């Protein structure tokens, strides 16, 4: 997978480093997943790469496997939480108009209620 890069000013990089405690759901050498502190659904998990990538626009060809890993981890968590069969939503925001508030890519796993469309 991609080389691990960190930004000392990034909230999520500080979580990856263990400087800020999180309610961990899953972790491996490339990914960290934790419960969102401001959940928008009964299940709201953030899945982040351990390496700092600010936005989707910053993804490079060597990040392909890492980006895919975020989705396979999301599916695993959905199965473990018992929400896979009923359904769930995966969202990755990009930049301010897209709703991104922390500039370290992260996948939102939302489940446990019926999702509305359009989303917002």
Secondary structure by P-SEA (a helix, b strand, c coil): cccbbbbcccaaaaaaacccccccccccccbbbbccccccccbbbbbbbcccccccccccccaaaaaaaaaaaaaaaaaaacccccbbbbbbbcccccccccccbbbbbbcccccccccc
